[in-house]
Amino acid sequence: MPLRLLISLILMLLPWSIRRRLLNRIFNYNIAPSAKIGFSVVLCRKLTMAPCSNIRHLTFIGIFEELQLGNHAIIGHLNWISGMPLSNTNFFKDEPDRYPSVTLEEHSAMTSRHIIDCSNHVTIGAFSTLAGYRTQILSHSIDVTLSRQMTEKVTIGKYCFVGTSCVFLKGSILPDYSVLGAGSVLTTAEHEPFGLFSGVPAKRVRELDKNLLYFTRRDGFIH
């Protein structure tokens, strides 16, 4: 990690057009010509950035296996994304299918000052928004019965809206076309779409109109 971090910091001094080519060559990344990384530290082992995707300033992306950004996907300022890489064999020995990674599908957005633990795979679906500030996604926790740390995937479906200061626990699923109210804690895998989920723990509190403009838009960016 120290060498990878040092190289990343040195490359930040270069113009983006040169920096992108060097990141692709040195780290074997796949960053499209129209994609861009601001003044952020990116250390993941694999990186794919589709056209017009963006990682903005002062975000830290630690050493884990893979980060994928679809077309027009955005990671905003001051986010922290990290997870236990497969190279650390002291943890999660009984989970051979664990894959520490993050996928932001097309036109999805993570705004600012969120904390993402991707010790197992985290998905933010197409046209979904991790809005506001200080949401936490936790893909691992301590099982007090077994007295060991365990992981599960966390999934946010497509066309979802996540309010400020929410928490996702391991194994949780927010279904497609759903809203998670501000300050809510999602602890379970939900599957019925078009719902408002709210509370601690979050429960489905009402059905949402399938024709809401947020659910039918074709541009991820909201003015």
C-alpha positions, -999 to 999 in steps of 0.1 A, spaced: 0 0 0 27 27 8 41 24 -28 7 25 -44 -2 55 -23 30 73 -31 25 68 -69 -11 80 -66 -1 111 -48 27 119 -73 4 114 -103 -20 140 -88 5 167 -97 0 159 -134 -27 172 -158 -56 148 -159 -51 137 -195 -16 125 -187 -26 111 -153 -54 91 -168 -31 74 -192 -5 66 -165 -32 52 -141 -44 29 -169 -8 18 -177 7 15 -142 -23 1 -124 -40 -16 -154 -71 5 -148 -97 10 -174 -107 47 -173 -126 60 -203 -112 92 -220 -143 112 -209 -142 99 -173 -124 119 -146 -109 117 -112 -104 148 -91 -78 153 -64 -88 120 -47 -68 89 -36 -77 58 -55 -60 25 -44 -84 -3 -54 -68 -31 -73 -92 -29 -103 -110 3 -115 -134 6 -144 -148 40 -152 -173 42 -181 -177 73 -203 -186 105 -184 -182 89 -149 -166 110 -122 -148 107 -89 -147 142 -74 -122 158 -50 -110 146 -16 -125 111 -17 -105 82 -3 -108 48 -20 -88 22 -2 -73 -11 -12 -100 -36 -20 -106 -57 -51 -127 -37 -76 -146 -4 -82 -169 -1 -112 -186 31 -123 -212 30 -151 -219 57 -177 -224 91 -159 -220 76 -125 -207 100 -99 -189 97 -66 -189 131 -50 -165 150 -26 -152 138 8 -164 102 7 -146 73 23 -148 38 6 -128 9 20 -130 -28 27 -110 -58 39 -91 -70 8 -88 -107 -1 -51 -105 6 -58 -102 43 -64 -138 53 -69 -131 90 -106 -124 86 -136 -141 69 -118 -174 63 -151 -192 60 -164 -170 32 -148 -183 0 -172 -163 -22 -166 -129 -6 -156 -102 -31 -148 -68 -16 -160 -44 -43 -183 -16 -52 -205 -11 -83 -222 22 -92 -244 15 -122 -252 40 -149 -264 75 -138 -262 66 -101 -248 92 -76 -231 92 -42 -231 128 -30 -208 139 -1 -193 126 32 -206 91 31 -188 61 45 -189 28 26 -175 -5 40 -172 -29 10 -157 -59 28 -183 -76 6 -199 -64 -26 -219 -32 -25 -242 -22 -54 -258 12 -61 -283 6 -89 -289 26 -120 -304 61 -115 -302 58 -77 -290 86 -54 -272 83 -21 -282 118 -11 -275 142 17 -246 134 41 -232 108 65 -249 77 52 -231 45 62 -231 12 43 -217 -16 65 -212 -49 48 -196 -66 78 -203 -70 115 -195 -91 145 -217 -121 150 -219 -122 188 -233 -158 188 -203 -172 169 -179 -145 182 -165 -138 147 -167 -112 120 -189 -120 90 -199 -102 58 -229 -101 34 -236 -81 3 -255 -48 4 -277 -38 -25 -295 -6 -34 -318 -12 -63 -323 10 -94 -341 43 -92 -338 45 -54 -335 76 -33 -316 74 0 -321 103 24 -294 118 46 -278 100 75 -291 65 68 -274 32 78 -274 -1 57 -264 -32 77 -249 -63 61 -273 -83 39 -297 -54 35 -315 -48 2 -334 -17 -8 -357 -27 -37 -360 -10 -70 -380 22 -72 -379 28 -34 -372 57 -10 -354 53 23 -363 81 47 -337 103 64 -321 88 95 -334 53 88 -316 20 95 -322 -8 69 -314 -41 85 -332 -66 62 -334 -77 26 -366 -61 12 -379 -71 -22 -412 -53 -30 -406 -22 -52 -423 12 -52 -422 16 -14 -413 42 12 -392 27 39 -386 45 72 -376 41 108 -352 23 131 -353 -5 120 -367 6 86 -401 -8 76 -422 -3 45 -447 24 55 -465 31 23 -466 24 -14 -453 50 -39 -469 61 -72 -452 43 -101 -454 74 -122 -433 97 -100 -409 117 -122 -379 105 -102 -388 69 -112 -392 78 -149 -363 102 -156 -336 94 -182 -309 117 -168 -293 109 -135 -284 144 -126 -312 163 -109 -312 201 -113 
